[in-house]
Amino acid sequence: MPLDRIDRHILSLLQEDGRMTNVDLAEQVGLTAPPCLRRVRALEEAGAIRGYHADLDPARLGFPITVFAMVSLRSQAEHDLAAFEDHVAGIAEVRECHMLNGEIDFILKIVAADLKSFQEILTTHLTPAPNVASVKTSLTIRTAKSISGIPVTVD
């Protein structure tokens, strides 16, 4: 979708602060409130804005463990890939699931309350899942950078 400078500025500001009022947003992009709101609604309807959410701190809310799991499947047939995606969609602790090219089929971002909880997720939900050939995991030691969204340039 074609975006002009004002649309990109709106996206950049809302990505930084999704709770910003329309009046504040309009002021910062140089519009009055009604046309600014129309632009925001158009960006939502076009799918450029998928939603609004709070950025929660996993550790403060009881999920201090983050693990990345690299999953290889026995078959890469489309129905097998879709079945795996459906399976992990039902595991609440799996926060991200990305299909990859190369040796690994999927990488998952998993949060857990502790190592025992992670082990339970791994042994009861992940490794016994249909078509799973192997799961390799890496526990995060620290996060140096974590930024949601995308870089939006405003000319």
KOLDO-813442 format. One record per atom (N, C-alpha, C): x, y, z; residue in one letter; chain; atom name. Coordinates in nm, 3 decimals, always signed. Each point is the difference from the previous one (the first is absolute). Layout:
u;v;w;type;mol;atom
X;Y;Z;A;A;CA
...
***
This chain:
u;v;w;type;mol;atom
+0.083;-0.118;+0.000;M;A;N
-0.083;+0.118;+0.000;M;A;CA
+0.087;+0.123;+0.000;M;A;C
-0.034;+0.099;-0.079;P;A;N
+0.081;+0.122;-0.003;P;A;CA
-0.023;+0.084;+0.125;P;A;C
+0.109;+0.042;+0.063;L;A;N
-0.007;+0.081;+0.120;L;A;CA
+0.070;+0.133;-0.025;L;A;C
-0.064;+0.107;+0.036;D;A;N
+0.068;+0.130;-0.012;D;A;CA
+0.073;+0.030;+0.132;D;A;C
+0.065;+0.115;+0.004;R;A;N
+0.079;+0.038;+0.116;R;A;CA
-0.086;+0.006;+0.126;R;A;C
-0.122;+0.051;-0.010;I;A;N
-0.087;+0.012;+0.118;I;A;CA
-0.040;-0.139;+0.050;I;A;C
-0.035;-0.091;-0.091;D;A;N
-0.034;-0.136;+0.040;D;A;CA
+0.117;-0.065;+0.074;D;A;C
+0.121;+0.014;-0.054;R;A;N
+0.118;-0.059;+0.065;R;A;CA
+0.025;+0.063;+0.136;R;A;C
-0.024;+0.131;+0.011;H;A;N
+0.018;+0.068;+0.128;H;A;CA
-0.102;-0.051;+0.101;H;A;C
-0.125;-0.018;-0.043;I;A;N
-0.104;-0.056;+0.087;I;A;CA
+0.041;-0.139;+0.048;I;A;C
+0.045;-0.084;-0.092;L;A;N
+0.041;-0.136;+0.036;L;A;CA
+0.116;+0.001;+0.098;L;A;C
+0.097;+0.087;-0.024;S;A;N
+0.116;+0.008;+0.088;S;A;CA
-0.042;+0.041;+0.142;S;A;C
-0.084;+0.101;+0.010;L;A;N
-0.043;+0.048;+0.131;L;A;CA
-0.086;-0.104;+0.073;L;A;C
-0.093;-0.063;-0.071;L;A;N
-0.085;-0.100;+0.064;L;A;CA
+0.079;-0.125;+0.040;L;A;C
+0.102;-0.033;-0.078;Q;A;N
+0.083;-0.115;+0.037;Q;A;CA
+0.075;+0.028;+0.129;Q;A;C
+0.040;+0.125;+0.020;E;A;N
+0.067;+0.040;+0.124;E;A;CA
-0.095;+0.006;+0.118;E;A;C
-0.121;+0.052;-0.025;D;A;N
-0.098;+0.019;+0.107;D;A;CA
-0.140;-0.021;-0.055;D;A;C
-0.047;-0.124;+0.009;G;A;N
-0.133;-0.034;-0.051;G;A;CA
-0.113;+0.059;+0.080;G;A;C
+0.030;+0.057;+0.117;R;A;N
-0.103;+0.062;+0.084;R;A;CA
-0.014;+0.149;-0.026;R;A;C
+0.080;+0.052;-0.092;M;A;N
-0.005;+0.142;-0.031;M;A;CA
-0.141;+0.039;-0.044;M;A;C
-0.049;+0.112;+0.050;T;A;N
-0.133;+0.043;-0.040;T;A;CA
+0.004;+0.049;-0.144;T;A;C
-0.113;-0.004;-0.066;N;A;N
-0.010;+0.047;-0.137;N;A;CA
+0.034;+0.149;-0.009;N;A;C
-0.038;+0.077;+0.101;V;A;N
+0.029;+0.144;+0.001;V;A;CA
+0.151;+0.022;+0.003;V;A;C
+0.072;-0.073;+0.087;D;A;N
+0.146;+0.013;+0.007;D;A;CA
+0.066;-0.047;-0.129;D;A;C
-0.050;-0.110;-0.053;L;A;N
+0.053;-0.054;-0.125;L;A;CA
-0.018;+0.101;-0.113;L;A;C
-0.119;+0.055;-0.011;A;A;N
-0.029;+0.098;-0.105;A;A;CA
+0.092;+0.121;+0.011;A;A;C
+0.019;+0.046;+0.121;E;A;N
+0.087;+0.116;+0.022;E;A;CA
+0.143;-0.028;-0.045;E;A;C
+0.049;-0.119;+0.032;Q;A;N
+0.139;-0.033;-0.033;Q;A;CA
+0.022;-0.022;-0.149;Q;A;C
-0.104;-0.042;-0.073;V;A;N
+0.017;-0.022;-0.144;V;A;CA
-0.048;+0.119;-0.083;V;A;C
-0.052;+0.103;+0.067;G;A;N
-0.040;+0.122;-0.071;G;A;CA
-0.137;-0.006;-0.064;G;A;C
-0.092;-0.075;+0.059;L;A;N
-0.137;-0.007;-0.050;L;A;CA
-0.096;+0.039;+0.110;L;A;C
-0.125;+0.023;-0.036;T;A;N
-0.104;+0.011;+0.101;T;A;CA
-0.046;-0.141;+0.034;T;A;C
-0.075;-0.012;+0.109;A;A;N
-0.037;-0.133;+0.049;A;A;CA
-0.083;-0.083;-0.098;A;A;C
-0.104;+0.055;-0.065;P;A;N
-0.081;-0.088;-0.086;P;A;CA
+0.075;-0.063;-0.118;P;A;C
+0.080;+0.076;-0.078;P;A;N
+0.073;-0.069;-0.108;P;A;CA
+0.107;-0.096;+0.052;P;A;C
+0.055;+0.029;+0.116;C;A;N
+0.099;-0.092;+0.059;C;A;CA
-0.068;-0.132;+0.035;C;A;C
-0.117;+0.008;+0.062;L;A;N
-0.072;-0.121;+0.036;L;A;CA
-0.040;-0.079;-0.124;L;A;C
-0.039;+0.068;-0.108;R;A;N
-0.033;-0.069;-0.125;R;A;CA
+0.121;-0.075;-0.053;R;A;C
+0.118;+0.061;+0.009;R;A;N
+0.122;-0.067;-0.047;R;A;CA
+0.031;-0.122;+0.086;R;A;C
-0.013;+0.014;+0.131;V;A;N
+0.025;-0.113;+0.089;V;A;CA
-0.096;-0.114;-0.032;V;A;C
-0.128;+0.031;-0.015;R;A;N
-0.099;-0.104;-0.033;R;A;CA
+0.032;-0.065;-0.134;R;A;C
+0.043;+0.078;-0.098;A;A;N
+0.036;-0.056;-0.131;A;A;CA
+0.121;-0.092;+0.012;A;A;C
+0.099;+0.038;+0.083;L;A;N
+0.117;-0.084;+0.022;L;A;CA
-0.038;-0.130;+0.071;L;A;C
-0.096;+0.008;+0.092;E;A;N
-0.049;-0.121;+0.068;E;A;CA
-0.073;-0.091;-0.099;E;A;C
-0.090;+0.059;-0.079;E;A;N
-0.079;-0.079;-0.096;E;A;CA
+0.088;-0.063;-0.107;E;A;C
+0.108;+0.067;-0.038;A;A;N
+0.092;-0.054;-0.101;A;A;CA
+0.092;-0.107;+0.058;A;A;C
-0.001;-0.014;+0.132;G;A;N
+0.084;-0.101;+0.063;G;A;CA
+0.140;+0.047;+0.035;G;A;C
+0.031;+0.126;-0.024;A;A;N
+0.132;+0.053;+0.038;A;A;CA
+0.013;+0.004;+0.152;A;A;C
-0.109;+0.030;+0.068;I;A;N
-0.005;-0.007;+0.147;I;A;CA
-0.082;-0.124;+0.032;I;A;C
+0.067;-0.098;+0.061;R;A;N
-0.068;-0.127;+0.030;R;A;CA
-0.069;+0.000;+0.135;R;A;C
+0.039;+0.091;+0.088;G;A;N
-0.062;+0.005;+0.131;G;A;CA
+0.083;+0.083;+0.096;G;A;C
-0.046;+0.007;+0.121;Y;A;N
+0.067;+0.077;+0.106;Y;A;CA
+0.014;-0.092;+0.120;Y;A;C
+0.113;+0.009;+0.068;H;A;N
+0.020;-0.086;+0.115;H;A;CA
+0.094;+0.065;+0.100;H;A;C
-0.002;-0.052;+0.121;A;A;N
+0.093;+0.043;+0.104;A;A;CA
+0.127;-0.085;-0.011;A;A;C
+0.114;+0.060;+0.021;D;A;N
+0.128;-0.071;-0.002;D;A;CA
+0.029;-0.045;+0.143;D;A;C
-0.025;-0.127;+0.028;L;A;N
+0.011;-0.053;+0.134;L;A;CA
+0.142;-0.049;+0.029;L;A;C
+0.040;+0.008;+0.126;D;A;N
+0.131;-0.049;+0.043;D;A;CA
-0.017;-0.144;+0.046;D;A;C
+0.050;-0.096;-0.080;P;A;N
-0.021;-0.141;+0.035;P;A;CA
+0.053;-0.037;+0.139;P;A;C
+0.119;+0.047;+0.035;A;A;N
+0.060;-0.038;+0.129;A;A;CA
-0.083;+0.050;+0.117;A;A;C
-0.050;+0.122;-0.009;R;A;N
-0.079;+0.056;+0.110;R;A;CA
-0.136;-0.067;+0.012;R;A;C
-0.041;-0.068;-0.104;L;A;N
-0.130;-0.065;+0.001;L;A;CA
+0.010;-0.153;+0.010;L;A;C
+0.117;-0.047;+0.046;G;A;N
+0.014;-0.141;+0.030;G;A;CA
+0.055;-0.087;-0.111;G;A;C
+0.057;+0.059;-0.105;F;A;N
+0.058;-0.077;-0.110;F;A;CA
+0.144;+0.047;-0.026;F;A;C
+0.092;-0.025;+0.093;P;A;N
+0.137;+0.048;-0.016;P;A;CA
+0.084;-0.080;-0.098;P;A;C
-0.048;-0.117;-0.042;I;A;N
+0.076;-0.088;-0.088;I;A;CA
-0.048;+0.019;-0.144;I;A;C
+0.094;+0.029;-0.091;T;A;N
-0.030;+0.004;-0.143;T;A;CA
+0.094;-0.097;-0.070;T;A;C
-0.060;-0.086;-0.081;V;A;N
+0.076;-0.104;-0.070;V;A;CA
-0.036;+0.007;-0.148;V;A;C
+0.099;-0.018;-0.083;F;A;N
-0.024;-0.014;-0.143;F;A;CA
+0.016;-0.148;-0.034;F;A;C
-0.099;-0.054;-0.067;A;A;N
+0.002;-0.141;-0.037;A;A;CA
+0.003;-0.012;-0.152;A;A;C
+0.099;-0.075;-0.050;M;A;N
+0.012;-0.025;-0.143;M;A;CA
-0.057;-0.139;-0.026;M;A;C
-0.105;-0.005;-0.081;V;A;N
-0.074;-0.124;-0.021;V;A;CA
+0.019;-0.048;-0.143;V;A;C
+0.037;-0.126;-0.014;S;A;N
+0.007;-0.064;-0.131;S;A;CA
-0.114;-0.101;-0.009;S;A;C
-0.065;-0.002;-0.114;L;A;N
-0.110;-0.094;-0.023;L;A;CA
+0.046;-0.114;-0.090;L;A;C
-0.068;-0.113;+0.008;R;A;N
+0.031;-0.113;-0.087;R;A;CA
-0.046;+0.026;-0.142;R;A;C
-0.110;+0.074;-0.015;S;A;N
-0.057;+0.030;-0.132;S;A;CA
-0.028;+0.148;-0.010;S;A;C
+0.027;+0.055;-0.118;Q;A;N
-0.028;+0.140;-0.024;Q;A;CA
-0.117;+0.019;-0.096;Q;A;C
-0.082;-0.103;-0.012;A;A;N
-0.121;+0.012;-0.081;A;A;CA
-0.088;+0.108;+0.062;A;A;C
-0.070;+0.073;-0.082;E;A;N
-0.078;+0.114;+0.049;E;A;CA
-0.096;-0.039;+0.111;E;A;C
-0.067;-0.113;-0.011;H;A;N
-0.094;-0.039;+0.106;H;A;CA
+0.072;-0.030;+0.131;H;A;C
+0.124;-0.051;-0.007;D;A;N
+0.078;-0.025;+0.121;D;A;CA
+0.048;+0.130;+0.064;D;A;C
+0.040;+0.095;-0.084;L;A;N
+0.041;+0.131;+0.051;L;A;CA
-0.118;+0.068;+0.068;L;A;C
-0.116;-0.002;-0.065;A;A;N
-0.120;+0.063;+0.056;A;A;CA
-0.042;-0.068;+0.130;A;A;C
+0.012;-0.134;+0.006;A;A;N
-0.036;-0.072;+0.122;A;A;CA
+0.090;+0.041;+0.116;A;A;C
+0.131;+0.017;-0.028;F;A;N
+0.091;+0.043;+0.106;F;A;CA
-0.035;+0.141;+0.046;F;A;C
-0.026;+0.089;-0.095;E;A;N
-0.038;+0.138;+0.035;E;A;CA
-0.126;+0.002;+0.084;E;A;C
-0.098;-0.081;-0.035;D;A;N
-0.123;-0.009;+0.079;D;A;CA
+0.029;-0.052;+0.141;D;A;C
+0.090;-0.099;+0.009;H;A;N
+0.035;-0.057;+0.130;H;A;CA
+0.062;+0.106;+0.091;H;A;C
+0.100;+0.072;-0.049;V;A;N
+0.068;+0.099;+0.086;V;A;CA
-0.089;+0.121;+0.029;V;A;C
-0.098;+0.026;-0.086;A;A;N
-0.094;+0.110;+0.027;A;A;CA
-0.076;-0.025;+0.130;A;A;C
-0.015;-0.127;+0.037;G;A;N
-0.071;-0.035;+0.123;G;A;CA
+0.086;-0.003;+0.124;G;A;C
+0.128;+0.030;-0.012;I;A;N
+0.090;+0.002;+0.117;I;A;CA
+0.021;+0.146;+0.039;I;A;C
-0.060;+0.041;+0.109;A;A;N
+0.002;+0.142;+0.040;A;A;CA
+0.141;+0.055;+0.018;A;A;C
+0.090;-0.082;+0.049;E;A;N
+0.137;+0.048;+0.027;E;A;CA
+0.081;+0.022;-0.128;E;A;C
-0.044;-0.055;-0.111;V;A;N
+0.066;+0.028;-0.128;V;A;CA
-0.051;+0.136;-0.047;V;A;C
+0.088;+0.098;+0.005;R;A;N
-0.039;+0.137;-0.031;R;A;CA
+0.024;+0.036;-0.146;R;A;C
+0.094;-0.067;-0.065;E;A;N
+0.028;+0.023;-0.142;E;A;CA
+0.033;-0.133;-0.065;E;A;C
-0.038;-0.012;-0.126;C;A;N
+0.031;-0.119;-0.078;C;A;CA
+0.029;+0.046;-0.142;C;A;C
+0.122;-0.024;-0.045;H;A;N
+0.043;+0.042;-0.134;H;A;CA
+0.048;-0.120;-0.078;H;A;C
-0.051;-0.017;-0.122;M;A;N
+0.050;-0.105;-0.087;M;A;CA
+0.127;+0.053;-0.068;M;A;C
+0.103;-0.085;-0.007;L;A;N
+0.129;+0.039;-0.056;L;A;CA
+0.031;-0.084;-0.123;L;A;C
+0.096;+0.047;-0.078;N;A;N
+0.055;-0.087;-0.104;N;A;CA
+0.131;-0.054;+0.053;N;A;C
+0.046;-0.109;-0.057;G;A;N
+0.125;-0.061;+0.046;G;A;CA
-0.026;-0.124;+0.083;G;A;C
+0.097;-0.033;+0.086;E;A;N
-0.006;-0.123;+0.079;E;A;CA
-0.113;-0.001;+0.102;E;A;C
-0.028;+0.113;+0.059;I;A;N
-0.102;+0.013;+0.104;I;A;CA
-0.130;+0.044;-0.067;I;A;C
-0.110;-0.062;+0.038;D;A;N
-0.129;+0.035;-0.060;D;A;CA
-0.069;+0.116;+0.071;D;A;C
+0.009;+0.004;+0.133;F;A;N
-0.066;+0.105;+0.078;F;A;CA
+0.089;+0.044;+0.113;F;A;C
-0.012;+0.127;+0.035;I;A;N
+0.060;+0.050;+0.123;I;A;CA
-0.115;+0.056;+0.083;I;A;C
-0.001;-0.039;+0.128;L;A;N
-0.104;+0.042;+0.091;L;A;CA
+0.061;+0.082;+0.112;L;A;C
-0.072;+0.102;+0.042;K;A;N
+0.036;+0.075;+0.120;K;A;CA
-0.098;-0.044;+0.108;K;A;C
+0.057;-0.054;+0.108;I;A;N
-0.082;-0.057;+0.107;I;A;CA
+0.034;+0.070;+0.131;I;A;C
-0.101;+0.034;+0.077;V;A;N
+0.021;+0.057;+0.133;V;A;CA
-0.046;-0.102;+0.103;V;A;C
+0.065;+0.002;+0.117;A;A;N
-0.036;-0.094;+0.105;A;A;CA
+0.026;+0.062;+0.137;A;A;C
-0.071;-0.052;+0.099;A;A;N
+0.015;+0.048;+0.136;A;A;CA
+0.133;-0.043;+0.061;A;A;C
+0.047;-0.119;-0.039;D;A;N
+0.127;-0.053;+0.051;D;A;CA
+0.044;-0.113;-0.093;D;A;C
+0.117;-0.056;+0.028;L;A;N
+0.053;-0.106;-0.086;L;A;CA
-0.087;-0.126;+0.004;L;A;C
-0.057;-0.030;+0.114;K;A;N
-0.087;-0.117;+0.010;K;A;CA
-0.123;+0.019;-0.090;K;A;C
-0.058;+0.117;+0.001;S;A;N
-0.115;+0.028;-0.086;S;A;CA
+0.038;-0.011;-0.147;S;A;C
+0.118;+0.053;-0.035;F;A;N
+0.045;-0.012;-0.138;F;A;CA
+0.019;-0.145;-0.039;F;A;C
+0.060;-0.079;+0.089;Q;A;N
+0.021;-0.142;-0.029;Q;A;CA
-0.133;-0.070;-0.024;Q;A;C
-0.102;+0.037;+0.076;E;A;N
-0.132;-0.060;-0.019;E;A;CA
-0.058;+0.037;-0.136;E;A;C
+0.014;+0.124;-0.040;I;A;N
-0.046;+0.043;-0.132;I;A;CA
+0.071;-0.080;-0.108;I;A;C
+0.130;-0.013;+0.017;L;A;N
+0.083;-0.071;-0.098;L;A;CA
-0.040;-0.147;-0.010;L;A;C
-0.012;-0.065;+0.114;T;A;N
-0.021;-0.145;-0.001;T;A;CA
-0.145;-0.043;-0.017;T;A;C
-0.094;+0.086;+0.033;T;A;N
-0.140;-0.041;-0.014;T;A;CA
-0.070;+0.060;-0.121;T;A;C
+0.051;+0.113;-0.049;H;A;N
-0.068;+0.067;-0.112;H;A;CA
+0.081;+0.006;-0.129;H;A;C
+0.131;+0.012;+0.012;L;A;N
+0.080;+0.028;-0.119;L;A;CA
+0.063;-0.125;-0.062;L;A;C
+0.085;-0.068;+0.075;T;A;N
+0.069;-0.115;-0.060;T;A;CA
-0.094;-0.114;-0.039;T;A;C
-0.110;-0.026;+0.072;P;A;N
-0.089;-0.107;-0.044;P;A;CA
-0.101;+0.042;-0.107;P;A;C
+0.007;+0.125;-0.044;A;A;N
-0.096;+0.047;-0.101;A;A;CA
+0.017;-0.081;-0.129;A;A;C
-0.109;-0.024;-0.071;P;A;N
+0.009;-0.076;-0.126;P;A;CA
+0.100;+0.063;-0.097;P;A;C
+0.079;-0.085;-0.063;N;A;N
+0.093;+0.040;-0.106;N;A;CA
+0.125;+0.072;+0.049;N;A;C
+0.020;+0.016;+0.130;V;A;N
+0.120;+0.066;+0.052;V;A;CA
+0.115;-0.099;-0.002;V;A;C
+0.107;+0.035;-0.071;A;A;N
+0.119;-0.085;-0.007;A;A;CA
+0.098;+0.034;+0.111;A;A;C
+0.021;+0.131;+0.024;S;A;N
+0.093;+0.042;+0.105;S;A;CA
-0.032;+0.140;+0.045;S;A;C
+0.040;+0.028;+0.124;V;A;N
-0.015;+0.134;+0.059;V;A;CA
+0.132;+0.034;+0.067;V;A;C
+0.059;+0.111;-0.040;K;A;N
+0.121;+0.050;+0.065;K;A;CA
-0.037;+0.131;+0.066;K;A;C
+0.042;+0.017;+0.125;T;A;N
-0.040;+0.120;+0.074;T;A;CA
+0.121;+0.080;+0.045;T;A;C
-0.022;+0.130;+0.011;S;A;N
+0.100;+0.092;+0.054;S;A;CA
-0.069;+0.094;+0.098;S;A;C
+0.049;+0.000;+0.123;L;A;N
-0.052;+0.085;+0.105;L;A;CA
+0.065;+0.138;-0.012;L;A;C
-0.079;+0.106;+0.003;T;A;N
+0.060;+0.133;-0.007;T;A;CA
+0.066;+0.035;+0.133;T;A;C
+0.116;+0.062;-0.010;I;A;N
+0.073;+0.046;+0.118;I;A;CA
-0.040;+0.143;+0.031;I;A;C
-0.004;+0.083;-0.103;R;A;N
-0.050;+0.137;+0.014;R;A;CA
-0.045;+0.048;-0.136;R;A;C
-0.079;+0.103;+0.000;T;A;N
-0.050;+0.059;-0.124;T;A;CA
+0.064;+0.136;-0.016;T;A;C
+0.078;+0.016;-0.105;A;A;N
+0.069;+0.125;-0.024;A;A;CA
-0.089;+0.099;-0.077;A;A;C
-0.094;-0.052;-0.077;K;A;N
-0.088;+0.087;-0.078;K;A;CA
-0.130;-0.073;-0.024;K;A;C
-0.110;+0.070;+0.023;S;A;N
-0.132;-0.056;-0.027;S;A;CA
-0.092;+0.115;-0.035;S;A;C
-0.023;+0.017;-0.127;I;A;N
-0.084;+0.109;-0.048;I;A;CA
-0.110;-0.061;-0.086;I;A;C
-0.122;+0.027;+0.037;S;A;N
-0.109;-0.051;-0.082;S;A;CA
-0.022;+0.094;-0.119;S;A;C
-0.073;-0.047;-0.097;G;A;N
-0.032;+0.083;-0.115;G;A;CA
+0.110;-0.001;-0.104;G;A;C
-0.001;+0.103;-0.082;I;A;N
+0.095;+0.013;-0.110;I;A;CA
+0.057;+0.141;-0.003;I;A;C
+0.114;+0.021;-0.064;P;A;N
+0.050;+0.138;-0.013;P;A;CA
-0.085;+0.075;-0.102;P;A;C
-0.059;+0.110;+0.043;V;A;N
-0.082;+0.083;-0.089;V;A;CA
+0.073;+0.132;-0.020;V;A;C
+0.034;+0.029;-0.124;T;A;N
+0.070;+0.125;-0.029;T;A;CA
-0.101;+0.107;-0.040;T;A;C
+0.021;+0.119;+0.054;V;A;N
-0.083;+0.114;-0.032;V;A;CA
+0.092;+0.102;-0.067;V;A;C
-0.024;+0.024;-0.128;D;A;N
+0.086;+0.093;-0.075;D;A;CA
-0.012;+0.142;+0.047;D;A;C
***
